[in-house]
Amino acid sequence: PTVAVDLDRMGQVLGNLTDNALRHTGAGGRVVLSAARSEQQTVCLAVSDTGEGIDPAHLPHIFERFYRADTARDRDHGGSGIGLAIVQAIVVAHGGHGTAHSAGRGTGA
C-alpha cells in the first residue's frame, strides 16, 4: 500500500536497524528485511537476523537512549547507544511503534 512517510527519516530507520543487525551477525549469518500489511491495514517493516540474539532481560530497554545490552561495548566498539532510540522516535513520530523480539543469546533477533 501507499504510505505517507518522510523518506529520509524512514531510510534512517531502516539503515539503523540494518546496521545493528549486520554488526551482530557473523559471517555466514543472514539479515532479512521484510514488509507486510497488518490486519489493521498498517504496514509492518521488519529487520531480522540470525546473529547473537538479545537476552530477554534487555529487550524492554533496547530502545532507551544510551542503553547497551553489552556493557563491554563502547562508542568505538559498538556504536553510541542512540541508534535504536532514534529509530523509536522516528517511528513514533510517524504514528507507529518499535518492538524487538529474541528468544535469547545465540538465537538471532
C-alpha positions as CSV (number, residue, x, y, z in Angstrom):
1,P,0.0,0.0,0.0
2,T,1.0,3.6,-0.4
3,V,2.3,5.0,2.9
4,A,2.9,8.7,3.7
5,V,6.3,8.9,5.4
6,D,9.3,11.2,5.5
7,L,11.5,9.1,3.1
8,D,14.8,10.4,4.6
9,R,13.8,9.6,8.2
10,M,12.4,6.1,7.2
11,G,15.6,5.5,5.4
12,Q,17.4,6.3,8.6
13,V,15.2,3.9,10.5
14,L,15.9,1.0,8.1
15,G,19.6,2.0,7.9
16,N,20.0,2.0,11.7
17,L,18.2,-1.4,12.1
18,T,20.2,-3.0,9.2
19,D,23.5,-1.7,10.6
20,N,22.6,-3.1,14.0
21,A,21.7,-6.5,12.5
22,L,24.8,-6.7,10.4
23,R,27.0,-5.7,13.4
24,H,25.6,-8.5,15.5
25,T,25.5,-11.2,12.8
26,G,28.7,-13.1,12.0
27,A,30.0,-14.4,8.7
28,G,27.6,-16.9,7.1
29,G,24.6,-15.4,9.0
30,R,21.5,-13.9,7.5
31,V,19.9,-10.5,7.7
32,V,16.4,-10.2,6.2
33,L,14.3,-7.1,5.6
34,S,10.6,-7.6,5.1
35,A,7.3,-5.6,4.9
36,A,3.8,-6.8,5.4
37,R,0.3,-5.3,5.8
38,S,-1.2,-5.9,9.2
39,E,-4.8,-6.8,9.9
40,Q,-5.3,-3.2,10.9
41,Q,-4.2,-2.2,7.4
42,T,-1.0,-0.7,8.7
43,V,2.5,-1.5,7.3
44,C,4.9,-3.5,9.4
45,L,8.6,-3.3,8.5
46,A,10.9,-5.8,10.0
47,V,14.6,-6.5,10.1
48,S,15.6,-9.9,11.4
49,D,18.9,-11.7,11.7
50,T,20.5,-15.0,12.7
51,G,23.0,-13.3,14.9
52,E,23.9,-13.0,18.6
53,G,20.4,-12.6,19.8
54,I,19.3,-10.5,22.8
55,D,18.9,-11.6,26.4
56,P,15.2,-11.2,27.2
57,A,16.1,-9.1,30.3
58,H,17.4,-6.4,27.9
59,L,14.5,-6.4,25.4
60,P,12.4,-3.8,27.4
61,H,15.3,-1.4,27.4
62,I,17.0,-1.5,23.9
63,F,15.1,1.5,22.6
64,E,16.3,3.7,25.5
65,R,18.8,6.3,24.8
66,F,22.4,5.3,25.5
67,Y,21.4,1.7,26.6
68,R,23.8,-1.0,25.6
69,A,22.9,-4.6,26.3
70,D,26.6,-5.5,26.1
71,T,28.4,-3.3,28.6
72,A,31.8,-4.3,27.1
73,R,30.9,-2.2,24.0
74,D,31.6,1.5,23.9
75,R,31.4,4.2,21.3
76,D,34.5,3.0,19.5
77,H,33.4,-0.7,19.6
78,G,29.6,-1.0,19.0
79,G,28.1,2.4,18.5
80,S,26.9,5.3,20.6
81,G,23.9,3.7,22.1
82,I,21.4,6.0,20.4
83,G,20.6,4.3,17.2
84,L,17.6,2.4,18.4
85,A,16.3,5.4,20.4
86,I,16.4,7.4,17.1
87,V,14.5,4.5,15.4
88,Q,11.8,4.6,18.1
89,A,11.5,8.4,18.0
90,I,11.1,8.4,14.2
91,V,8.6,5.5,14.1
92,V,6.5,7.1,16.9
93,A,6.5,10.4,15.1
94,H,5.0,8.5,12.1
95,G,2.2,7.1,14.3
96,G,3.8,3.7,14.8
97,H,5.8,1.8,17.4
98,G,9.0,-0.3,17.5
99,T,9.4,-3.7,19.1
100,A,12.1,-6.2,19.4
101,H,12.0,-9.9,19.7
102,S,14.6,-12.6,20.5
103,A,14.5,-15.9,22.3
104,G,17.8,-15.1,23.9
105,R,21.5,-15.3,23.2
106,G,22.5,-17.1,20.1
107,T,19.0,-17.1,18.6
108,G,19.0,-14.0,16.4
109,A,16.7,-11.1,16.8
